[in-house]
Amino acid sequence: MARRLRSELYRQLEPQAWRRAGLSPVNRALVALILASVALAVLETEPSLGAAFHRGLGVAQVLIGGVFLAEYVVRIWIAPEDPRYAERFGRLRYALSWPALVDLLALAPAFLLVGGGEAYLLRMARLLRILRIARLGRFSRASARLIAALAARRFEFAVTLAFGGVLMLLASTLLYLVEGSGQPEAFGSIPRAMWWSIATLTTVGYGDVTPITPLGRVFAGATAVVGIGVIAMPAGIVAAALGEAMRPERRPTVRPQAREDAAPARN
């Protein structure tokens, strides 16, 4: 009886063991609770809401935390159903695995009364479980293909990164030579000028540091134009990799062929 219950709970909680389409009913409920818990953690950061609904938010967090604590204990119990943890000390190895440690960290704020902003960061860690549960069926295959396509283009990414680094160093050096004497706080050294070159090459342009000399503005304009190309190159690589990854998922449209066994035309 206990073995049968453990097997059924494993089938409900482990996405890979669920043979039907989509998520199991238990996992759907857990996803809803995860989103609700994160939403409550976000709302608690608002002082007006926290003061008005402090007790209700606290009770809700404790109740949701109790559900996740029960789920954590159940996952430890059913761990031997997974072939990876079926051997001796399988439950201990599962408890030391990354998903289990994330679950444990997410439970800590609710039951250890950890205050401050760090508690909310730990609660946000529950979102990692959504990513783990959501890796199902077609989405999982598509993700694997995309990662493989990006890995196959790692040389192009490395070349783009090296090209961007050279441009950043060159722009920083030129602005240091041209603007260093007039704006020592912003361009008094190459490392200081790098902040401007990074903001310009990434087309962010905060505006807190700008050249004031005519030659410096010419260099700045050229750097801004080149920065557009620096951003466009990795974007094109990602787009091409995404197209390659999704191509096996697309089925070509099959046009109906004319029947070859049609009767020949009569004379």
Phi, psi and omega per residue, in radians:
M1 nan -0.806 3.132
A2 -1.138 -0.678 3.130
R3 -1.143 -0.686 3.128
R4 -1.170 -0.714 3.105
L5 -1.129 -0.717 3.130
R6 -1.115 -0.701 3.127
S7 -1.136 -0.713 -3.140
E8 -1.186 -0.702 3.098
L9 -1.138 -0.658 3.093
Y10 -1.112 -0.703 3.130
R11 -1.141 -0.583 -3.139
Q12 -1.366 -0.595 -3.010
L13 -1.652 -0.509 -3.104
E14 -1.631 2.012 -3.081
P15 -1.004 -0.665 -3.108
Q16 -1.190 -0.385 3.136
A17 -1.516 -0.195 3.136
W18 -1.473 1.963 -3.005
R19 -1.477 -0.216 -3.133
R20 -1.531 2.986 3.141
A21 -1.266 2.520 3.101
G22 1.366 -2.831 -3.125
L23 -1.602 2.710 3.046
S24 -1.251 2.779 3.118
P25 -0.999 -0.660 3.125
V26 -1.146 -0.765 3.141
N27 -1.187 -0.585 3.058
R28 -1.086 -0.763 3.108
A29 -1.119 -0.670 3.131
L30 -1.169 -0.673 3.095
V31 -1.088 -0.756 3.103
A32 -1.073 -0.704 3.113
L33 -1.180 -0.655 3.107
I34 -1.080 -0.808 3.127
L35 -1.116 -0.704 3.119
A36 -1.136 -0.716 -3.139
S37 -1.120 -0.758 3.127
V38 -1.158 -0.693 3.101
A39 -1.080 -0.725 3.098
L40 -1.125 -0.690 3.117
A41 -1.116 -0.641 3.096
V42 -1.191 -0.761 -3.124
L43 -1.129 -0.550 -3.137
E44 -1.162 -0.348 3.121
T45 -1.327 -0.256 3.082
E46 -1.449 2.041 -3.056
P47 -1.021 -0.706 -3.097
S48 -1.153 -0.745 3.110
L49 -1.227 -0.694 3.138
G50 -1.097 -0.619 3.124
A51 -1.303 -0.660 -3.075
A52 -1.349 -0.631 -3.053
F53 -2.128 0.567 -3.068
H54 -1.035 -0.820 -3.096
R55 -1.171 -0.769 -3.135
G56 -1.129 -0.722 3.115
L57 -1.137 -0.678 3.122
G58 -1.143 -0.736 3.115
V59 -1.122 -0.729 3.138
A60 -1.095 -0.727 3.130
Q61 -1.132 -0.672 3.124
V62 -1.160 -0.737 3.134
L63 -1.113 -0.801 3.120
I64 -1.136 -0.684 3.087
G65 -1.086 -0.616 3.087
G66 -1.127 -0.674 3.102
V67 -1.120 -0.769 -3.134
F68 -1.205 -0.558 3.065
L69 -1.136 -0.759 3.094
A70 -1.095 -0.688 3.120
E71 -1.144 -0.689 3.125
Y72 -1.077 -0.759 3.129
V73 -1.131 -0.724 3.132
V74 -1.118 -0.701 3.133
R75 -1.125 -0.636 3.061
I76 -1.124 -0.691 -3.099
W77 -1.183 -0.701 -3.059
I78 -1.561 0.031 -3.090
A79 -0.950 -0.679 3.139
P80 -1.090 -0.263 3.072
E81 -1.166 -0.430 3.078
D82 -1.388 2.233 -3.130
P83 -0.988 -0.465 -3.137
R84 -1.212 -0.403 -3.095
Y85 -2.128 0.428 -3.094
A86 -1.440 -0.279 -3.103
E87 -1.439 -3.027 -3.119
R88 -1.109 2.474 -3.095
F89 1.073 0.483 -3.138
G90 -1.131 -0.698 3.133
R91 -1.118 -0.674 3.126
L92 -1.155 -0.732 3.124
R93 -1.141 -0.625 3.078
Y94 -1.174 -0.713 -3.140
A95 -1.091 -0.462 3.131
L96 -1.643 0.033 3.115
S97 -1.329 2.826 -3.080
W98 -1.078 -0.826 3.116
P99 -1.030 -0.701 -3.141
A100 -1.188 -0.653 3.108
L101 -1.171 -0.632 3.082
V102 -1.128 -0.745 3.092
D103 -1.056 -0.722 -3.128
L104 -1.170 -0.690 3.088
L105 -1.136 -0.646 3.130
A106 -1.199 -0.455 3.119
L107 -1.411 -0.407 -3.012
A108 -1.009 -0.786 -3.082
P109 -1.078 -0.615 -3.062
A110 -1.272 -0.507 -3.003
F111 -1.997 -0.231 3.087
L112 -1.837 0.025 3.099
L113 0.969 0.795 3.108
V114 -1.362 2.186 -3.113
G115 -1.787 3.047 3.087
G116 1.528 3.110 -3.079
G117 -1.132 -0.466 -3.114
E118 -1.081 -0.541 -3.139
A119 -1.098 -0.684 -3.131
Y120 -1.202 -0.591 3.074
L121 -1.119 -0.652 3.110
L122 -1.182 -0.668 3.111
R123 -1.151 -0.615 3.114
M124 -1.109 -0.374 3.140
A125 -1.087 -0.317 3.097
R126 -1.085 -0.434 3.122
L127 -1.073 -0.463 3.109
L128 -1.078 -0.527 3.136
R129 -1.186 -0.586 3.092
I130 -1.067 -0.748 3.122
L131 -1.090 -0.621 3.139
R132 -1.254 -0.696 -3.126
I133 -1.259 -0.572 -3.011
A134 -1.333 -0.136 -3.118
R135 -1.373 1.394 -3.082
L136 -2.240 2.637 2.911
G137 0.766 -2.194 -3.060
R138 -1.069 -0.701 3.137
F139 -1.074 -0.709 -3.137
S140 -1.155 -0.747 3.125
R141 -1.140 -0.717 3.132
A142 -1.125 -0.703 3.120
S143 -1.113 -0.736 3.132
A144 -1.103 -0.713 3.120
R145 -1.150 -0.704 -3.135
L146 -1.131 -0.765 3.123
I147 -1.094 -0.714 3.117
A148 -1.133 -0.698 3.131
A149 -1.160 -0.703 3.102
L150 -1.165 -0.677 3.106
A151 -1.132 -0.604 3.126
A152 -1.188 -0.384 -3.140
R153 -1.809 0.396 -3.115
R154 -1.116 -0.512 3.109
F155 -1.148 -0.749 3.104
E156 -1.095 -0.695 3.093
F157 -1.102 -0.721 -3.134
A158 -1.119 -0.721 3.123
V159 -1.130 -0.744 3.120
T160 -1.101 -0.734 3.122
L161 -1.117 -0.736 3.118
A162 -1.129 -0.714 3.121
F163 -1.092 -0.760 3.107
G164 -1.120 -0.673 3.115
G165 -1.131 -0.702 3.111
V166 -1.131 -0.752 3.120
L167 -1.111 -0.694 3.125
M168 -1.101 -0.778 3.128
L169 -1.139 -0.711 3.139
L170 -1.135 -0.792 3.133
A171 -1.124 -0.698 3.125
S172 -1.115 -0.710 -3.132
T173 -1.158 -0.773 -3.138
L174 -1.116 -0.758 3.135
L175 -1.219 -0.524 3.061
Y176 -1.140 -0.732 -3.139
L177 -1.205 -0.660 -3.041
V178 -1.518 -0.725 -3.013
E179 -1.851 -0.084 -3.036
G180 -1.049 -0.712 -3.100
S181 -1.286 -0.589 -3.115
G182 -1.437 -0.535 3.140
Q183 -2.309 1.286 -3.083
P184 -1.120 -0.497 3.138
E185 -1.204 -0.607 -3.088
A186 -1.689 -0.664 -3.061
F187 -2.189 0.399 -3.087
G188 -1.231 -0.217 3.084
S189 -2.652 2.860 3.131
I190 -1.129 -0.736 3.066
P191 -1.040 -0.638 3.095
R192 -1.172 -0.693 3.138
A193 -1.215 -0.333 -3.137
M194 -1.127 -0.564 3.086
W195 -1.034 -0.755 3.112
W196 -1.155 -0.752 -3.096
S197 -1.150 -0.640 3.104
I198 -1.138 -0.801 -3.133
A199 -1.125 -0.563 -3.120
T200 -1.397 -0.790 -3.129
L201 -1.131 -0.570 3.101
T202 -1.481 0.102 3.111
T203 1.040 0.402 3.081
V204 -1.364 -0.926 3.067
G205 1.023 1.198 -3.124
Y206 -1.081 -0.552 -3.139
G207 1.535 -0.026 3.139
D208 -1.332 -0.387 3.117
V209 -2.292 2.099 -3.129
T210 -2.410 2.549 3.065
P211 -1.206 2.628 -3.129
I212 -2.050 -0.303 3.134
T213 -1.556 2.669 3.126
P214 -1.023 -0.767 -3.129
L215 -1.174 -0.648 3.099
G216 -1.117 -0.648 3.116
R217 -1.213 -0.589 3.068
V218 -1.113 -0.824 3.095
F219 -1.078 -0.669 -3.139
A220 -1.147 -0.720 3.106
G221 -1.114 -0.733 3.113
A222 -1.123 -0.693 3.128
T223 -1.130 -0.687 3.135
A224 -1.139 -0.703 3.125
V225 -1.159 -0.763 3.120
V226 -1.134 -0.576 3.135
G227 -1.058 -0.575 3.088
I228 -1.062 -0.730 3.102
G229 -1.196 -0.609 3.120
V230 -1.097 -0.695 3.115
I231 -1.271 -0.593 -3.072
A232 -1.242 -0.544 -3.084
M233 -1.102 -0.950 3.108
P234 -1.132 -0.527 3.095
A235 -1.118 -0.702 3.094
G236 -1.165 -0.654 3.111
I237 -1.119 -0.766 3.118
V238 -1.115 -0.723 3.134
A239 -1.095 -0.737 3.112
A240 -1.147 -0.728 3.118
A241 -1.125 -0.675 3.112
L242 -1.133 -0.702 3.092
G243 -1.100 -0.710 3.102
E244 -1.161 -0.634 -3.116
A245 -1.228 -0.637 -3.084
M246 -1.493 -0.219 -3.085
R247 -1.062 -0.728 3.117
P248 -1.129 -0.383 -3.136
E249 -1.364 -0.363 -3.120
R250 -1.516 2.247 3.114
R251 -1.692 2.259 3.141
P252 -1.143 2.527 3.128
T253 -1.276 2.182 -3.106
V254 -1.637 2.046 3.127
R255 -1.445 2.438 3.108
P256 -1.128 2.258 -3.137
Q257 -1.595 2.631 3.124
A258 -1.176 2.483 -3.119
R259 -1.204 2.187 -3.128
E260 -1.395 -0.331 -3.084
D261 -1.636 0.297 3.138
A262 -1.116 2.595 -3.114
A263 -1.181 2.407 -3.138
P264 -1.142 2.630 -3.122
A265 -1.123 2.490 3.121
R266 -1.427 2.497 3.105
N267 -1.331 nan nan
